Amino acid sequence: MQRYRCDCCLRTYSGLTGTQICGLHRHDLFLEVIRNMLSDTPLSCRKLAARLGLTKDTIWRWRMIILESLAEACDKDFSGVVEVDETYQRESRKGSREWANHAANSNQHPAPPRPQWYVYRSGRIKMARGLSQWQIPLLTVMDRGGRRLFAPIANRRNRTIEIALAPIVPDDAVLCSDGMRAYRAFCKKHSLTHYEVSNKPGKRVVAGAFHIQNVNALHARYDAFIRPFCGPATKYLHRYLRWFLLRAKIKPEAAFRSILAAA
């Protein structure tokens, strides 16, 4: 990396001075991480670290730098036939020291609000069936023009859905959803044409053209994308959603230029 010297203060600098990757020694491996992130089958941090001869912590740190550099991938303006549904991502505190700190000093550190997930898998505590507060709803909105929004929301209440959909769904749109009451209330308040579809065979398409199959297909692709990472920490979930949408929207070479310019 070419370095320069200031004639006034005599300090040296390079083209990366002041950036997040300043001081990075293996630029070739950093580019390999970017290429893997935009490949058809991105690897987990452990597997990629084993392939490149680095530690998993280094791969994770580089990956967070890259994800933080990515531009916003969600669209804001939808039109025409708009499909909306939600999927769920289990709440994760990966890397948290809450349980270890509580076990070491219960007087100073309060008990975490839930047991660790492996405790449920061991059978010592039975997990409640159905949805719970530990499953984060991911609101998914798509229209027939290819615009997408994929974002976590606090809950599925009417007010939450109203705040999420009102700025992006115009009054002349046709909304397709499942039978959740929040969508019905939103359409009634904004006088939208609303089609409710069911997941039962023969009822997944209404009037021959109105369905939520595009959203369901996006959910299937998201499940396949997020599976190798074994549940990312919830505080970084928005970065993974941005990564997932960006992979489907731009070509890899354009992504390389965007990431390198932002970093």
N, C-alpha and C positions, 0 to 999 in steps of 0.2 A: 504494500500500500504506500503510495507516494506521500511523503510528508513535506510540509512547507514551514518556513520560519518567518515570523513577523519581524520586519525591520525596526519597529519601535520597541516592542517589549521583548524581542528575541525568543518568544515562546514558539514551540512547534505545534503543528496541527495537521490533520489530514481531512479528507472529504467526509469521514465518518465522525469527526469530533462533534460532540453534542448530541449524537443519536443514541438510540438504545443498544445498538450493536457496536458501539465504540469499545475498543479493547478486545473484540472477538478475534481469536487467533486462527480458527479453522473456518474460513469463509466457504471453502468447498463443501464441508460437511453441513454448514448452515443451509446452503442451497439444496443439498440433498434432502434435508428435512422439509423444505418448502415443496420440492417435487413430490415427496411422498404424501404430503398433506393434500395435494391436488391430484393424486393418482386415483385409479379406480378402486384400489383397496388400501386405504391408509392403515398403518400399523399402530399398535399401542406403543406407549413410551418404552416399555420394557423390551419389546421385540425390535423396535427400531434402534434402541441403544445397543442391543446385542449385534445387530447388523453393522452398525457404524463404529463399534468399538468405543462407545462413550457410556457415561452413566445415565440412568433413567432420569435423574434430577436435572442433568444438563439438557436432555431432550425436552423435558417438560418445561423448563425455563425458556428455551428457544421457542417452543410451540406457543407459549403464552405471549411472547414478544410478537410473534407473527399474527396471532389472533387479535391482539390489541391493535395492530396496524391495519387490519382489514377495514374496508369501508362498510357502512351500513348496508345490509343486503335486503332488508324488508322494504316492500313497496308501500306507498301511502295512499294512492288514489286508485280506487277500483270502479268498475263500471260494468253494465250489462248484467249477465247472470253471475251472481256471486255465491260461491259455495263456502260454507263455514262449518267447522266441527272442531272437536278437541281430542287430543290424546294426552297421555300422562307419562311423567318422568318421576321416578322415585326420588324423594328428597335424600341428598347425600351430604355428609360432612367429612368427606375424604380428606385426610390430613389433619383433622381436628384433634386437639389434645384434651378435649373436655372430659372424656371417660378416664383417661390416665391421670389427669390432675385431680379429679374427684376421688379416684381410688387412693391416691397418695395423701391427700389432705381434704377430707370431706367437710371439715369445718370452714375452710377458706374458699373452697370451690364447690358451688352447688351441683346437685345431680343433673345430668343432661335430661332434656325433656322426653327422651325415648331411649330404649336399649339399642345397642349396636345391631346391625342387620344380621350378623352371623349368629346372634343369640336366637333370633327367630328361626333361622335355618337349622339350628341344632335341635330344635324341638323343645327346648326348655320353656319357651314362652310361645303360645299360639298366636299367630297373626290374625287379626280380624279380617273377615272376608269383605270384599267390596272395596269401595273407595274410602280414603281417610285423609286426614290433614297432612299426612306424610307423602302423598302423591300429588305432585304439582301439575295443574292443568296447563297444557300448551295449546293456546288458541291458534287455529290454522284457518286462514282466509285465502281463497283463490278465486280468480275470475277466468273466463274463457279466453282472455287475452294473454294469459301466462303470468300475471302479476301475483305475487305471493306475500303473505305475512305469516310468520311463525314466531310466536312470542309467549313467554310464560305469563300467567295471570294469577292473581291471589286466590280466586275461587270462582265458582260458576253462578254467583248471584246475579240478579237482574241488573243491579247498579254497576257491577264490574263489567258485565257484557256491554252495557250501554256506553260506558266510558271508553271501552276498547273499540267498539264498532262505529260509534257516531261520527268520529272525524274522518273515517276512510270510506264508508259506504254511502253513496249519494241517495237522494230521495227517489230517484227514478230507477233504481236497481231492482233486480229480482233476486230474492234471497232464498237459497236452498239449504236446508239444515235437517237435522234429526228432530225428534219430538221434544227437545229440552224446552222448558217453559220460558227460559230467559230469552231465547231467540224469538219465540212467539210474542212475548211482551215488547221486545224491541221493534219488531215489524208493526205491531199494532200502534205503538206510540208514534212512529215515523211514517205510517200509512204506506208501508212497503208491500209489494206483492210477495207472498211467502208460500213456498212449497215445502211440506214436510215429507221426508222419505223415511222408509223403514229398512232395517237390515234383513228383513225376511225375503226369501226368494219370491220374485214376482212383484215386489213392492219397492224395489230399489231405484226405479225410474218412474217419474210421474209425468204424465202427458207426453211421453215419448222423448223428452229432451231435458228434463230437470232432475238432477241427481247430485250426489256428493262423491262420485267415484274418483274424481281427480284428487280430492283431499285425502280420501282413503289410500290412494296409491302413493301420495306423498308421505303419509304416515308409515307405510310399509318400507319405503326407501329410507326414511329416518331411522326406523328400528334396525335395519341392516347396517346403517352407517354408525350408529352409536353403540352397537353391541360389542365391538372389540375394545372399547374403552371402559367397560364394566361400571358404568354409572359415574360420570364426571361430577365433581363437587358442584353443589347448587349455585354457589356464588360465581362460578365460571360458566354456568349453563348457557347464558346469553351469548358467550363467545363461540361455543360449539354450535349453537343454532345459526349464528352468522356464518360460520364456516360451512355448515351444511347447505345453506341457501346459496352461498357464493359459488360453491362447486357446480351447482346446476345452472348458474346464470351467465358465467363468463368463461372464456377459453383459458386454458392453463397459461399460455404465454402472456396473455393480458393480465392474469393474476400475478405472475412473476413481476411484471413491470410495476403493477400497483403496489405490491408489498414492498419491493425494494425502494420505490420512491417514497413511501410513507415511513419506512424504517430509517 
